[in-house]
Amino acid sequence: MKQPSKPISNSGKLFILVHGFQATSYDMKSIRNHLALRFPDAQFLCSMENETNTNGDIAEMGTKLACEVIKFIKRYYSDISMLEKIIFIGHSLGGVITRTALPLLSDYRDKMYSFITLSSPHLGCYYQNSKLVNAGLWFLQKWNNSQCLAQLSLQDAADPHDCFMYQLCEKPGLEWFTSVMLISSYQDSYAPYESTKFEVSKQALADAKHGEIHKTMVRNCLERLRGVKVYKLDVGFSIKESNMSTVIGRTAHIKFLESSPLIDMLIYRYEQLF
């Protein structure tokens, strides 16, 4: 059978959308559809490589994402000069997976344009404000033997300096972007608020044992962001229902993916990101 010829992109803009914990590429479809209306000629990659195992090693997830991106670029951009901008959008764990993949994508560092994260725990979940969420994360970690949750909780090594999240904050990638946008919400208790913004937690300031580790992580990330235009956007959602999901912040966490006003505001109010 004759193999089809490789498709060639007519657009220099590539959007890469990365889903979060126990999610799928379908969860990013609403964002993708809104973007496609505004940028009909753009290329879109809704990552699928980590759909079946977000409980595993985040390092492996980053490698899978990087391989997926490289394969996509080679397929759709036979002439690499046609690729002008790479724009990453990550929800929750997807933002952390993206950062993990970046060092493996250094061949495209001059193509990196914007990195947008929606409630991503960039500093992990060690300082969790919600006791209910903290207990739930502990239970899921033990029940599923989740390496990912152990890494996010900085419980994957005896020495905090050897923890995955600490070492991630020392790796390159953030500095390659022209712009980074960090979108957060106080209503979302799944991802610690300060962690989503590369800010020092109030709990860390009072923690004589591990607080300095947290502050060093923040400093390392901010050092990477020198020279990068950083936007921090706090959002509030109209949530009328009252149930356990709203109490623990899960509803707000999902709203980042479903809120058309938020997505439209991002696209049309912050066009410079695209």
N, C-alpha and C positions, 0 to 999 in steps of 0.2 A: 504493500500500500504506500502510495506517495505521501510523504510527510508534509503537513501544511507549512508554509513559509512562516518565519518568525514575524510576529506583529511588530510594527515600528511605531513608536509614540510620536504624536504630533505636538505634544505639550511638554514644556520644560518643567512643569510643576508636578511633583509627586507627593501625594499624601499617604502617610503610613499610619494606620489606626491600630492601636494595641489594646486589647481587652484586659480586664482585671481578673481577680481571684475567682475561681470556679465559674468563669464566664465563657462566652464564645464570641466569635467574630460577629455574629448576628446582633449582639448587644451594641455594636458600634455602627449599625446600619443607619440609624436615624441621623447621626452626625454626618455620616458619609453622604446621605441623600440631600441634606441641606447644603453641604459643600458642593455637591455636583450641580445643584441648581445655579449656584453662583459662579462656579468654575467648570463649565460643561466639558472643556477640553482637557482637564487635568486627568492624571492617572491616579488610581486609588488601589492601595493594598490594605485590605482588612486582614490582619494577621490571623492565621489559623493553626500554626504549628504547635501552640501550647494549649489548645483547647482541652485536651484529654488529661492533662496532668499539671495543674497549677499548684498541687501540693508538693511537688518535687523541689529540686535544687534550682534556685533562681539563676545561678550561673549557667546551668544547662538550658534554661529557658532563654537566656540572653543569647546563647550560642545558636539555638534554633531560630530565633528571630533574625539574627544577623545573616544566617545562611538563607533564610527565606527572602530577606531584602536583596541580598546579592543575586540570588537566582532570578528574582523579579526584574531587577535592573538590567541584568544581562539579556533577559528575554525581550523586554520592551524598549530598551535603549541600546540598539546595536551600535549607534554612534553616541558615545558617552557625552560628547559636547552638547547634545540635545537636552541633556538633563541639567536644568539650571538651579532648581530649588528642591530640597527635601524637607518636608514638614511632618514632624512626628506629633501625634496626638495620643496620649496615653491616659486611660482611666484607671484609678486605683493602682493595683499592682502593676498594671501596664506601663506606668511611668517609670517604675523601678526596673522592670524588664528592659525597657528602652535604654536606660542609662547603662545597664549591664552589657547591652549589645554594642554600644557606641565604640568602644576600643577596637572591636573586631571589624568596624566599618571605616577605619581610618583612611582607606583609599578614596573615600567620598567626603572627606572632611571639608573640602572647599565647596561642596554642594549643600551642606547643612545650613538651613535657613532659620526655621523656627521650631521650638520644642514647647508644646502646650500640654500641661498635665491637669487632670481633673481629680482633685482629692487624692493625690498619690503620696504615700507615706515615705518621703525621701530619706528620712532619718530613722525609719523603722517605727515600731509600735511599743518601744520599751516604756515610754511615758504615756500611758493611756489614761485619759481623764474619766472615762466611764468604767466603773467597777463591773457593770454587767457585761460590757464588751470585753473587758480584760478577762473575766471568768470564761466567757464564751470562746475566746481565742485560745485560752489554756486548754479547755475541754477539746476543741477541734484539733489542737496540736497533738494531744495525747491520743485521742480517739482515732484519728487518721494517720498518726505517726508522720505529721506534716513537717517536712524539712523546711519548706517555705515559711511557715509560721514561726518555726524556731529561729530562722534567720532574721525575720522581721522583728522578733522580740529580743534579738541579740542574746539568744540562748544556745547558739550553735557552737560555741567554743568556751573553754574555761577562762581564757584570757580575752577580755573584750576587744583588744587590739587585733585578735585573730578572727573576730566575727566578720561575716560576709558584709554586712551593712557598713561597718567601720571601714573596711578595705575598699568598698565601692566608692566611698567619699574621697578616696585618694586617687581614683582613676580618671583618666582624661575623657573628654567628650563634650561636657557642657560648654566649654570655652569656644567650641567650633561654631556655635549658633550665633546668628545676628540678634535674635530675640528669644527670650524664655518667658512664658506666661505660666504662673502658678495660680490655679483657681481653687478656692477653698470655701468651706461653709461651717459656721459654728454648729449648725444643725446636724452635721454629719459626725457621728462619734466613732465611726468605723476606722477612720484614719485620723490620728492625733493632729489637731489643728496646726500647731507649730511645725510639726513634721512635714506637712504639706507645703510649707512656705520657707523651708530652710531657716527656721528661727529657733532660738533657744527656748526650751520649755521652762515654765516657771518651776516645775517640779525638779528640773535639773539644777536650778540655782540653789535649791535647798538640799540637794543630794551630795553629801560629802564623799560618798564612795564611788559613784558612777557619773556624777554630774560633769566632771572634767572631760570624760570620754565623749559625752554628748556635745559639749561645747567645741571640742576639737573637730568633731564631724561637721559641725556647722561652719567653722572657720575654713576647713578644707574645701567645702562646697562653694562657699562665698568667694574664695580665692580663685576658683575656676570660673566664676561668673564675672570677674573683673573685665570690663570692656564689653560686656554683653548687656543689651537693653533688657532689663527685668521688669515684668509687669506682675503685680500681685492683685488679684481680683477676689474680693469677698462677695459671696452671693447668699441671698436668703430666698427660700422657697415657700410658696403658699401651700401648706400641708394641712388639710382640713380633718383628715381621719385621725383617730386616736387609737393606737394599738401597740403591740409590743415592738413592731418594726419602727414606729415613729419614736418610741421611748429610747431604743438603743441606737437610733440614728441611721438605721439601714435605709429607711424611706428616702432621706435626703441624699444618701450615697448613690442610690439608683436614679434620683431625679437629675443628676448631672447628665445622664444619658438620654433622658426623656423630655427635658424642658426645651421646647421649641423657642420660647423667648430668649433663653440663655444662649442657645446655639446661634440664633439669628443675630443677637447683640454681638456675640464674639466675631461673627463673620463680617458684619456691616459696620460695627463701631471700631473694630480693630483690624481694618483691612491691611494695615502695614505689616501684619504678621504673615500675610499670604502673598 
